[in-house]
Structures are given as C-alpha cells and as structure tokens.
C-alpha cells in the first residue's frame, strides 16, 4: 500500500481518487498536486513509482495542511470563537447548527435524539 502524507492510500484506485482519502485533500487540491508532480491522474496508485510518490509527499509537506495539523487548526478556530463568545461560538457550545439553518423542525443531526417534553401537547387551556 503506498503511503502519502503518512496515510496509507488504496492500491487499486486511480491516484486522483486515492489522494482524496487524505483529510484535507479534495478534488481541486489533488488535481493541482498531480499536475505539479507530473503524474497522470488516471494511473493506479500502485503503478506510481517511488520517486513520483516521494515528489507528491514533498509537495504535500511543503504547502498543504493535512490530517492532524488541519484538525488541530479547525479545533483551535472553533475554540477561539467560543472564547470570544461570538454568536457562532455560542452555537458551537450549545451543539446547535452554526450556519443559519432552521431548528424548529429538522436539525436532528446537530441536536441529537429527540427529547420528549411531558404534557406539552395534551393540555388545553380553558377559555
């Protein structure tokens, strides 16, 4: 299994798609890296020679934030928002959607499993 940026990438897949298994590398960045290294995007990852793999690794180390460093930076950015008590930071802290989505319906992914409130629906006011 070839290793790129310290991550094992799949053997049988085309190198363009195999690179995207690394956190922080998407289609655009993968295409840019392959163009810079002079590797054919349709080549299988196990067919790429060691010299080209080393060149790809060097390009990634040089200018692309990936894996642990990227995750750490994202967490630091979220922590900064929480520390300055911004609106977005408060939404992160409460576990609610951050980017303006509605919460009256939906938002179950962010809010978690539904918490039933007892007696909310069945009680009717007399008037």
PyMOL commands that set and color helices and strands:
alter all, ss='L'
color gray80, all
select helices_A, chain A and resi 15-21+27-37+45-47+50-63+67-83+87-94+108-111
alter helices_A, ss='H'
color red, helices_A
select strands_A, chain A and resi 3-4+7-8
alter strands_A, ss='S'
color yellow, strands_A
deselect
rebuild
show_as cartoon
